[in-house]
Amino acid sequence: MKLFVVLCTLFVLNASAYVVKSRDDLLQFRNECVSELEIPENLVEQYKKWQYPNDSVTQCYLKCVFVKFGFFDTASGFNVENIHQQLVGSQGEANHDDAVHATIESCVDNNEQGSNACEWAYRGATCFIKNNLQLVQRSVAPSA
Ligand SMILES: *[C@@H]1O[C@H](CO)[C@@H](O)[C@H](O)[C@H]1NC(C)=O
């Protein structure tokens, strides 16, 4: 019985653990979202430069990528823990009291204004990318 409880606990902990994504994952998510949403080439070129114009196509693209990362979900919104863990990397520990956590948190909202999911994801994602661009880029940089 004890073993059963331990195994269940491990399973639950494990199920909620975020797996840090690699550069390959990012490139794969980008390709999947580009083809799912039929993003025109000129916009793709901008995304590769971390430029995200405020249009409905780009809003839905960022939502798509954030959903694939496990950063956003249409029902529950942003997952600050997962975003933080991605920035810290698989070796690091995301300390929920630190400044990075606070900057991520400052960018997310619960969509009190009732925007559609694409706008909601875009609002948080662009804020977060702008505030943490270097960390974001480093977290998915080609490994040295
Ligand atoms: C995007 O544009 C809309 C319409 O002009 C505006 O209401 C919204 O605040 C903009 N979003 C961001 C994140 O700048």
The ligand as an SDF file (V2000), in Angstrom:
LIG
                    3D

 14 14  0  0  0  0  0  0  0  0999 V2000
   -2.7300   45.4330  -30.8080 C   0  0  0  0  0  0  0  0  0  0  0  0
   -3.5810   46.2840  -31.5280 O   0  0  0  0  0  0  0  0  0  0  0  0
   -4.8820   46.4350  -30.9470 C   0  0  0  0  0  0  0  0  0  0  0  0
   -5.7610   47.2290  -31.9000 C   0  0  0  0  0  0  0  0  0  0  0  0
   -5.1120   48.4160  -32.2680 O   0  0  0  0  0  0  0  0  0  0  0  0
   -4.7200   47.1170  -29.5850 C   0  0  0  0  0  0  0  0  0  0  0  0
   -5.9930   47.2550  -28.9590 O   0  0  0  0  0  0  0  0  0  0  0  0
   -3.8320   46.2390  -28.7080 C   0  0  0  0  0  0  0  0  0  0  0  0
   -3.5790   46.8900  -27.4690 O   0  0  0  0  0  0  0  0  0  0  0  0
   -2.5060   45.9460  -29.3990 C   0  0  0  0  0  0  0  0  0  0  0  0
   -1.7900   44.9660  -28.6060 N   0  0  0  0  0  0  0  0  0  0  0  0
   -0.5390   45.1390  -28.1930 C   0  0  0  0  0  0  0  0  0  0  0  0
    0.0250   44.0700  -27.3260 C   0  0  0  0  0  0  0  0  0  0  0  0
    0.1350   46.1110  -28.4770 O   0  0  0  0  0  0  0  0  0  0  0  0
  1  2  1  0
  1 10  1  0
  2  3  1  0
  3  4  1  0
  3  6  1  0
  4  5  1  0
  6  7  1  0
  6  8  1  0
  8  9  1  0
  8 10  1  0
 10 11  1  0
 11 12  1  0
 12 13  1  0
 12 14  2  0
M  END
$$$$
